[in-house]
Amino acid sequence: MRITSEEVVRVFIARIEQVNPLLNAVVSERFEQALEEARRADELVRNSTASQLAKEKPLLGVPITTKESNSVEGQCADIGSVIHKGERSPQDSVCIRMLRSAGAIPLCVTNVPEMTMWMETSNLIHGTTNNPYDLHRTCGGSSGGEGALLGAAASVIGVGSDTCGSVRFPSAWCGVFGHKPSAEVIDIQGLVPEPAKGMAPIVCVGPMTRYSEDLSPVLRLLARDPSKLQLDTPVDISRLNIYYMDEEGASYFSCVRSDMRYSVRKVVSHLAATHGCEIQEMRPTELFADGFTFFLSTMERLGVPPTRFLFKLPPKGINPKRELFLKVAGLSYHTLAAIRMSWIDKRYRKKCYASRRRRNLDRLEELERRLNAMLGDNGVLIFPAMLSAAPFHHAPQLHPYGFLSLIAPFTVLKMPVTICPIGLNNERVPLSVAVASRRFNDRLTLAIARDLEKAFGGWRPPCPLNVYEDTESN
């Protein structure tokens, strides 16, 4: 049975309309334009050969969604900030333009935290986005709207971006596949807010999908030089060196939940039993505990301005202490998360002297040497995607540094990381593992993702799916 692009687009529009009242994921839609583009795609199919379209338009007629910070012409671009309320994107970002050139059809843009600056998705304009598996839990951030739609089967391909976990948090907590590519592989022009001076080397655009096999084709289309990633080179998993860690390097008590640790062990046991891989535990791991400190030190080394200057307010930016008092009085235009991030950054720059920063960077270089020597060109590291499965709304405010310990080191080391869902826990929320490798070895982590999906089933729907029948009956 042949299915037209218009039919597919209508189905996903119907699904978005069905789930968005519960999720609050969409901030701006272009459904009518998408349907018109789908009709043009169907006309192109009728008048072209399959081989020609496969080469020139590999995503012809495929609906996609993207976080609000990946500019889509004419769509909302306030990035959850009251200061930017009402702003619209004048043109597509480079990554959206490339996907549209390949035939993809954007349906909508999705919610982000204020200025994309937190691991949860909530702001004062569009509100809080919920997790599709439990509405009382966070969907992650900053690509949280994408994670929520994908987890709810309301999108085919999501386009996220990742500086300090913005693809990885929502992918893990919404039970979908997400890939943070090796740094500087994909053009980031057109992201909002525009990455601060010096940040470009560690800001990534990355695909999010329900099925692992969709990651590589999207990455190939987005990459400036796909040959650098060698995505078409076959990977023999049995010949890979598999390393793992099941905790975050805490000095005394690990904050990694037992079900996350068990997930890692289950995965490495599968790789050993199925492929005969040699499994080695990474020890010690204490350097990961300083992950967020590594991130802040790297920001200073790269010359990135303080976070408080992102808000385009007076020359000195926002005053976090003043904003906190205004927040208590109900008078602040900023979320608590944005104020807190500004405060953390300001305090670190004030209290962390040059000698301490140098020591932090030395420890980061030590971690980089260890990882590169350990992984080589044929190794992957498997570890908990997060400290826990999706927490309840606002819970990460109580322990932000811990959540970032398994995230930040891979950002500043520019390494690829793929998030792989492997099932649900006893509370029926997703469990995931992360797979990392040396820079430009993305094909290794993607190969592991495909294997784990076959072994453990990958994405699990949060509810029975019948939107197509409903659409037909209407």
C-alpha positions as CSV (number, residue, x, y, z in Angstrom):
1,M,0.0,0.0,0.0
2,R,1.4,3.4,-1.0
3,I,1.0,6.2,1.4
4,T,1.3,9.8,0.3
5,S,3.2,12.5,2.1
6,E,0.0,14.4,2.7
7,E,-1.5,11.4,4.5
8,V,1.6,11.1,6.7
9,V,1.7,14.8,7.5
10,R,-2.1,14.7,8.4
11,V,-1.5,11.8,10.8
12,F,1.3,13.5,12.6
13,I,-0.7,16.8,12.8
14,A,-3.6,14.8,14.3
15,R,-1.3,13.2,16.8
16,I,0.3,16.5,17.8
17,E,-3.2,18.0,18.3
18,Q,-4.2,14.9,20.4
19,V,-1.2,15.0,22.8
20,N,-0.2,18.6,23.0
21,P,-3.0,19.6,25.4
22,L,-1.4,17.2,27.9
23,L,2.3,17.8,27.0
24,N,2.4,21.5,26.3
25,A,5.2,20.9,23.9
26,V,4.3,23.1,20.8
27,V,4.9,26.9,20.9
28,S,4.2,27.6,17.2
29,E,2.9,25.5,14.3
30,R,2.8,25.7,10.5
31,F,0.3,22.9,9.7
32,E,-1.3,24.5,6.7
33,Q,2.0,25.3,5.1
34,A,3.2,21.8,5.9
35,L,0.2,20.3,4.1
36,E,0.8,22.4,1.0
37,E,4.4,21.3,1.0
38,A,3.3,17.7,1.4
39,R,1.1,18.0,-1.7
40,R,4.0,19.4,-3.7
41,A,6.1,16.5,-2.5
42,D,3.5,14.0,-3.7
43,E,3.4,15.8,-7.1
44,L,7.2,15.5,-7.3
45,V,7.0,11.8,-6.6
46,R,4.5,11.3,-9.4
47,N,6.8,13.2,-11.9
48,S,10.2,11.8,-10.8
49,T,12.0,8.5,-10.6
50,A,12.7,6.8,-7.3
51,S,16.4,6.7,-7.9
52,Q,16.5,10.4,-8.6
53,L,14.5,11.3,-5.5
54,A,16.6,9.0,-3.3
55,K,19.7,10.8,-4.4
56,E,18.4,14.4,-4.4
57,K,15.6,14.3,-1.8
58,P,16.2,11.5,0.7
59,L,13.7,13.0,3.2
60,L,11.1,14.0,0.6
61,G,7.7,14.4,2.4
62,V,9.0,13.4,5.8
63,P,7.5,15.6,8.6
64,I,10.0,16.9,11.2
65,T,9.8,19.1,14.3
66,T,12.5,21.2,15.9
67,K,13.1,23.1,19.1
68,E,12.3,26.8,19.1
69,S,16.0,27.8,19.1
70,N,16.6,26.2,15.7
71,S,15.1,29.0,13.6
72,V,12.3,28.2,11.3
73,E,11.2,31.1,9.0
74,G,8.1,32.8,10.4
75,Q,7.9,30.8,13.5
76,C,8.1,31.8,17.2
77,A,11.6,32.7,18.3
78,D,11.2,34.1,21.8
79,I,13.2,31.2,23.4
80,G,11.0,31.3,26.5
81,S,12.2,34.8,27.4
82,V,9.8,37.6,28.3
83,I,12.4,40.0,26.9
84,H,12.1,38.4,23.5
85,K,8.3,37.8,23.6
86,G,6.7,38.1,20.2
87,E,9.8,37.7,18.1
88,R,9.7,35.6,15.0
89,S,12.5,33.9,13.0
90,P,13.3,35.9,9.8
91,Q,14.8,32.8,8.1
92,D,15.6,29.2,8.6
93,S,18.8,28.1,10.4
94,V,21.4,26.4,8.3
95,C,20.4,22.9,9.7
96,I,16.7,23.4,9.0
97,R,17.6,24.7,5.5
98,M,19.6,21.6,4.8
99,L,16.9,19.3,5.9
100,R,14.3,21.1,3.9
101,S,16.6,20.9,0.9
102,A,16.5,17.1,1.4
103,G,12.7,17.2,1.3
104,A,11.8,17.4,5.0
105,I,8.7,19.3,6.1
106,P,8.7,21.2,9.4
107,L,5.4,20.9,11.3
108,C,6.1,23.0,14.4
109,V,8.6,24.4,16.8
110,T,8.7,23.2,20.4
111,N,9.2,24.6,23.8
112,V,12.5,25.3,25.5
113,P,13.6,26.7,28.9
114,E,14.3,30.4,29.2
115,M,17.3,31.1,26.9
116,T,17.7,27.3,26.5
117,M,19.6,27.4,29.9
118,W,18.3,24.5,32.0
119,M,17.8,20.7,32.0
120,E,14.1,21.1,32.4
121,T,11.7,22.8,30.0
122,S,9.7,25.6,31.6
123,N,9.4,29.3,31.0
124,L,7.2,32.3,31.8
125,I,5.7,32.6,28.3
126,H,4.8,29.1,27.3
127,G,4.7,27.3,30.6
128,T,6.0,23.8,31.5
129,T,6.3,20.9,29.2
130,N,5.4,17.5,30.6
131,N,6.9,14.0,30.2
132,P,4.7,11.8,28.0
133,Y,5.2,8.8,30.4
134,D,4.1,10.7,33.5
135,L,2.8,14.3,33.3
136,H,4.1,15.0,36.8
137,R,7.7,14.5,35.6
138,T,10.0,16.6,33.6
139,C,10.7,15.9,29.9
140,G,14.2,17.3,30.2
141,G,15.8,20.3,28.4
142,S,16.6,22.3,26.7
143,S,15.3,20.3,23.7
144,G,12.4,19.2,26.0
145,G,9.5,19.9,23.6
146,E,11.2,17.6,21.1
147,G,11.7,14.8,23.6
148,A,8.1,15.1,24.6
149,L,6.7,14.9,21.1
150,L,8.9,12.1,20.0
151,G,8.2,10.1,23.2
152,A,4.5,10.5,22.5
153,A,4.9,9.4,18.9
154,A,4.0,12.8,17.6
155,S,7.1,13.4,15.5
156,V,9.3,11.4,13.1
157,I,12.5,13.3,13.4
158,G,13.4,16.0,16.0
159,V,16.1,18.5,15.6
160,G,17.7,19.5,18.9
161,S,20.9,21.3,19.9
162,D,23.3,20.4,22.7
163,T,25.7,22.5,24.7
164,C,25.5,20.9,28.1
165,G,23.0,18.0,27.7
166,S,20.2,19.6,25.7
167,V,19.8,16.6,23.5
168,R,20.8,14.1,26.0
169,F,18.5,15.0,28.9
170,P,15.2,14.9,27.0
171,S,16.3,11.8,25.0
172,A,17.0,9.9,28.1
173,W,14.0,11.0,30.1
174,C,11.5,10.7,27.2
175,G,12.8,7.3,26.1
176,V,14.0,8.1,22.6
177,F,17.3,8.0,20.7
178,G,19.4,11.1,20.7
179,H,22.8,11.9,19.3
180,K,25.2,14.6,20.4
181,P,27.7,14.6,17.4
182,S,31.4,15.3,17.6
183,A,31.8,19.0,18.0
184,E,32.1,21.3,15.0
185,V,30.7,18.7,12.6
186,I,27.4,20.5,11.9
187,D,26.9,24.2,11.1
188,I,25.2,26.0,14.0
189,Q,24.5,29.2,12.1
190,G,20.9,30.4,12.8
191,L,20.6,29.1,16.4
192,V,19.0,31.5,18.9
193,P,20.2,32.8,21.1
194,E,23.3,33.1,19.0
195,P,26.1,31.2,20.7
196,A,28.2,33.6,22.8
197,K,31.6,34.5,21.5
198,G,33.9,31.5,22.1
199,M,31.2,28.9,22.5
200,A,30.9,27.8,18.9
201,P,33.4,24.9,19.3
202,I,31.2,23.1,21.8
203,V,27.7,23.9,20.6
204,C,26.2,21.0,18.6
205,V,23.0,20.4,16.6
206,G,21.9,16.9,17.0
207,P,19.1,14.5,15.8
208,M,16.5,12.9,18.0
209,T,14.4,10.0,16.8
210,R,12.3,7.1,18.0
211,Y,14.3,4.6,16.0
212,S,18.0,4.3,16.0
213,E,18.3,3.7,12.3
214,D,17.1,7.2,11.6
215,L,20.0,8.9,13.4
216,S,22.7,8.2,10.8
217,P,20.8,9.4,7.7
218,V,19.9,12.7,9.4
219,L,23.5,13.1,10.7
220,R,24.8,12.5,7.2
221,L,22.6,15.2,5.8
222,L,23.5,17.7,8.5
223,A,27.2,17.2,8.6
224,R,29.4,19.7,6.7
225,D,31.8,17.0,5.8
226,P,30.2,13.5,6.2
227,S,33.3,11.8,5.0
228,K,35.0,12.8,8.3
229,L,32.6,10.6,10.2
230,Q,32.8,7.6,7.9
231,L,29.2,6.7,8.6
232,D,29.1,4.2,5.8
233,T,32.1,2.2,7.1
234,P,30.8,-1.1,8.6
235,V,31.2,-1.6,12.3
236,D,31.9,-5.1,13.7
237,I,30.7,-4.9,17.3
238,S,32.5,-8.1,18.2
239,R,35.8,-6.3,17.5
240,L,35.1,-3.2,19.6
241,N,36.7,-2.6,23.0
242,I,33.8,-2.1,25.4
243,Y,34.4,-0.1,28.6
244,Y,31.8,0.8,31.2
245,M,31.2,2.8,34.4
246,D,28.0,2.7,36.5
247,E,28.5,5.7,38.7
248,E,29.5,9.3,38.4
249,G,32.7,9.4,40.4
250,A,31.2,10.7,43.7
251,S,33.7,10.8,46.6
252,Y,31.5,8.9,49.1
253,F,28.0,7.9,47.9
254,S,27.0,7.6,44.3
255,C,23.7,9.4,43.3
256,V,23.2,7.1,40.4
257,R,19.9,5.2,41.0
258,S,20.1,1.4,41.1
259,D,17.9,0.9,38.1
260,M,20.3,3.0,36.0
261,R,23.3,1.1,37.2
262,Y,21.5,-2.2,36.4
263,S,20.7,-0.9,32.9
264,V,24.4,-0.4,32.2
265,R,25.3,-3.9,33.5
266,K,22.5,-5.5,31.5
267,V,23.8,-3.8,28.3
268,V,27.4,-4.8,28.8
269,S,26.3,-8.4,29.7
270,H,24.4,-8.5,26.4
271,L,27.4,-7.3,24.4
272,A,29.6,-9.9,26.0
273,A,27.1,-12.8,25.6
274,T,25.9,-11.9,22.1
275,H,29.1,-10.5,20.4
276,G,31.8,-12.0,22.6
277,C,33.1,-8.5,23.4
278,E,35.7,-8.1,26.0
279,I,34.3,-5.9,28.8
280,Q,36.4,-3.7,31.0
281,E,35.3,-1.4,33.8
282,M,36.7,2.1,33.8
283,R,38.4,2.9,37.1
284,P,38.8,5.3,38.7
285,T,36.0,7.7,37.7
286,E,36.4,10.5,40.3
287,L,37.3,13.1,37.6
288,F,33.7,12.9,36.3
289,A,32.4,14.3,39.6
290,D,34.0,17.7,38.6
291,G,32.3,17.7,35.2
292,F,30.4,21.0,35.7
293,T,33.4,22.7,37.1
294,F,35.3,21.6,34.0
295,F,32.5,23.1,31.9
296,L,32.7,26.5,33.7
297,S,36.5,26.6,33.5
298,T,36.4,25.8,29.8
299,M,33.9,28.6,29.2
300,E,36.3,31.1,30.8
301,R,39.2,29.6,28.8
302,L,37.2,30.1,25.6
303,G,36.5,33.7,26.5
304,V,32.7,33.2,26.8
305,P,31.0,36.2,28.5
306,P,29.2,35.6,31.8
307,T,25.8,34.1,31.5
308,R,24.1,37.2,32.8
309,F,25.0,39.0,29.6
310,L,22.8,36.7,27.5
311,F,19.7,38.6,28.5
312,K,20.4,41.8,26.4
313,L,19.5,44.1,29.4
314,P,21.7,47.0,30.7
315,P,25.4,46.8,30.0
316,K,26.0,44.7,33.2
317,G,23.3,42.2,32.3
318,I,21.0,40.9,35.0
319,N,21.9,41.0,38.7
320,P,21.2,37.5,39.9
321,K,20.9,38.4,43.6
322,R,18.5,41.3,42.8
323,E,16.5,39.0,40.5
324,L,16.1,36.4,43.2
325,F,14.5,38.9,45.5
326,L,12.3,40.1,42.7
327,K,11.3,36.5,42.1
328,V,10.3,36.0,45.7
329,A,8.2,39.1,45.4
330,G,6.6,37.9,42.1
331,L,8.2,40.7,40.1
332,S,11.0,39.0,38.1
333,Y,10.7,38.4,34.4
334,H,13.0,35.4,34.6
335,T,12.7,31.8,35.7
336,L,14.3,30.6,38.9
337,A,16.5,28.3,36.7
338,A,17.8,31.1,34.6
339,I,18.5,33.2,37.7
340,R,20.3,30.3,39.3
341,M,22.5,29.6,36.3
342,S,23.5,33.3,36.1
343,W,24.3,33.2,39.9
344,I,26.4,30.0,39.6
345,D,28.4,31.4,36.7
346,K,28.9,34.8,38.4
347,R,29.9,33.2,41.7
348,Y,32.3,30.8,40.0
349,R,34.1,33.6,38.1
350,K,34.4,35.6,41.3
351,K,35.6,32.9,43.6
352,C,37.6,30.7,41.3
353,Y,41.1,32.2,41.0
354,A,43.5,31.7,38.1
355,S,45.4,28.9,40.0
356,R,42.3,27.0,40.7
357,R,41.0,27.4,37.1
358,R,44.4,26.1,35.9
359,R,44.1,23.1,38.2
360,N,40.6,22.4,36.8
361,L,41.8,22.5,33.3
362,D,44.8,20.3,34.1
363,R,42.4,17.7,35.6
364,L,40.3,18.0,32.4
365,E,43.3,17.4,30.3
366,E,44.1,14.3,32.4
367,L,40.6,13.0,31.8
368,E,41.0,13.6,28.1
369,R,44.3,11.7,27.9
370,R,42.9,8.8,29.9
371,L,39.8,8.5,27.7
372,N,41.6,8.9,24.4
373,A,44.2,6.3,25.4
374,M,41.6,3.9,26.7
375,L,39.2,4.2,23.8
376,G,41.6,4.5,20.9
377,D,40.0,4.3,17.5
378,N,38.0,1.2,18.3
379,G,36.5,1.6,21.7
380,V,33.2,2.9,23.3
381,L,32.3,3.8,26.9
382,I,28.9,2.8,28.2
383,F,27.5,4.6,31.3
384,P,24.3,5.8,32.9
385,A,22.5,8.3,30.6
386,M,21.5,10.2,33.8
387,L,21.6,9.8,37.6
388,S,18.0,8.6,37.5
389,A,15.0,8.1,35.2
390,A,12.9,11.3,34.7
391,P,12.5,13.1,38.0
392,F,9.5,15.1,39.1
393,H,9.1,18.6,37.9
394,H,11.7,21.0,39.5
395,A,13.6,18.2,41.3
396,P,16.8,18.9,39.4
397,Q,16.9,22.3,41.2
398,L,18.0,20.4,44.3
399,H,21.0,18.7,42.7
400,P,22.1,20.4,39.5
401,Y,25.8,19.6,39.7
402,G,25.2,15.9,40.1
403,F,23.0,15.7,37.0
404,L,25.7,17.5,35.0
405,S,28.6,15.2,36.1
406,L,27.8,12.6,33.4
407,I,27.1,15.3,30.8
408,A,29.5,18.2,30.9
409,P,32.9,16.3,30.4
410,F,31.8,14.9,27.1
411,T,30.7,18.4,26.0
412,V,34.0,20.1,26.6
413,L,36.0,17.1,25.2
414,K,33.9,17.4,22.0
415,M,33.1,13.7,22.0
416,P,30.1,12.0,20.4
417,V,27.4,10.6,22.7
418,T,24.4,8.6,21.8
419,I,21.5,8.1,24.2
420,C,19.8,4.6,23.9
421,P,16.5,3.7,25.5
422,I,16.5,0.1,26.8
423,G,13.1,-0.2,28.5
424,L,10.9,1.1,31.3
425,N,11.4,0.9,35.1
426,N,8.9,-0.2,37.7
427,E,7.3,3.2,37.6
428,R,6.8,2.9,33.8
429,V,9.2,5.7,32.9
430,P,12.1,5.2,30.4
431,L,15.6,3.8,31.3
432,S,18.5,4.7,29.0
433,V,22.2,4.3,28.7
434,A,24.7,6.6,27.1
435,V,27.4,5.5,24.7
436,A,30.5,7.7,24.0
437,S,33.6,7.4,21.8
438,R,36.5,9.4,20.7
439,R,35.8,12.5,18.6
440,F,34.7,11.7,15.0
441,N,34.0,8.1,15.9
442,D,30.2,8.7,15.9
443,R,29.7,5.6,13.7
444,L,30.7,3.4,16.7
445,T,28.2,4.8,19.1
446,L,25.5,4.7,16.4
447,A,26.3,1.1,15.7
448,I,25.9,0.2,19.4
449,A,22.6,2.1,19.4
450,R,21.2,0.0,16.6
451,D,22.3,-3.2,18.3
452,L,20.8,-2.3,21.6
453,E,17.5,-1.4,19.9
454,K,17.4,-4.9,18.4
455,A,18.2,-6.5,21.8
456,F,16.0,-4.4,24.1
457,G,13.3,-3.0,21.9
458,G,14.3,0.7,22.0
459,W,11.4,3.2,22.3
460,R,8.3,2.0,24.0
461,P,5.0,3.9,23.4
462,P,3.6,5.5,26.6
463,C,0.1,4.5,25.6
464,P,-1.8,2.6,22.9
465,L,-1.5,4.3,19.5
466,N,-4.5,4.5,17.2
467,V,-4.3,8.0,15.8
468,Y,-4.3,6.7,12.2
469,E,-7.6,4.8,12.6
470,D,-9.1,7.9,14.3
471,T,-8.1,10.1,11.4
472,E,-9.6,7.7,8.9
473,S,-12.8,7.4,10.8
474,N,-13.2,11.2,10.8
